[in-house]
């Protein structure tokens, strides 16, 4: 009985689960923000567009490349460091079968599109429940601090 309880609780104890990002097929043109662009990112490269919608309804869009950190992101070095440390856990969407705490962290939203470490990325972020807040917080540096 104890083993069953531990087995059932393990996914909850490990936090909000994520699933791998499924890259678009090469026949789709590569970059979802610019379908005519070719997917010519070198293997392992990071080249992203980050769009953040703030509390007042305003939005900002930044570009970011890593190795070396560059682009018009306000702090490319911090953004690349956040991606290196937590990108694998935070970029994939939360699985549908994961139970998340019912809490509200603010109206901010973000979209990250491009490639990270050579893999296609199309990620949406919000602060609408505990799992989404965790994903956002893991990428502080890439995404601005959020909260109402």
C-alpha positions, -999 to +999 in steps of 0.1 A: +000+000+000+028+024+009+046+018-024+013+026-043+009+059-024+045+069-031+041+059-067+009+080-071+023+110-053+057+111-070+045+131-100+029+157-077+060+159-055+082+166-085+064+198-094+047+206-126+057+182-153+065+192-188+067+175-221+093+179-248+088+205-275+079+189-307+097+208-335+077+217-366+083+196-396+110+210-420+083+213-447+065+240-427+092+266-435+110+268-402+103+301-384+066+304-373+070+342-369+083+344-405+071+314-426+093+325-455+125+323-434+146+292-438+155+271-408+192+277-413+202+279-376+235+261-370+232+230-347+232+240-311+225+277-318+200+299-299+182+325-319+149+337-304+122+363-306+105+371-273+072+390-271+060+401-237+026+416-230+026+436-198+000+446-172-011+477-190-017+459-223+015+471-238+039+447-255+076+445-262+094+423-287+131+414-283+156+393-302+182+372-285+211+350-296+234+332-273+271+321-275+279+350-274+248+367-258+235+394-282+203+410-295+181+438-284+169+420-253+175+443-222+200+418-207+212+392-232+237+376-208+210+370-181+185+357-207+210+332-220+220+322-185+183+316-176+179+295-208+210+275-201+199+267-166+162+262-170+152+262-207+149+224-209+123+224-180+105+257-187+102+259-225+080+229-231+043+233-223+028+218-191+013+184-198-025+183-199-026+155-173-007+176-146-026+191-118-016+227-111-024+249-081-052+273-086-036+307-082-032+339-102+001+355-107-008+384-130-020+392-165+014+391-182+018+368-212+048+359-233+057+340-265+091+327-273+097+316-309+128+304-328+155+279-319+172+271-286+203+248-287+194+240-323+158+228-314+127+246-327+108+265-300+073+278-299+064+284-263+036+305-247+038+317-211+013+331-187+009+335-149-026+318-147-018+289-124+010+275-102+026+255-131+026+285-154+040+308-127+068+283-121+077+282-158+078+320-159+098+323-128+124+297-140+130+320-170+135+352-150+162+370-169+147+359-202+112+371-191+107+401-169+096+397-133+058+392-132+031+397-108+002+419-100 
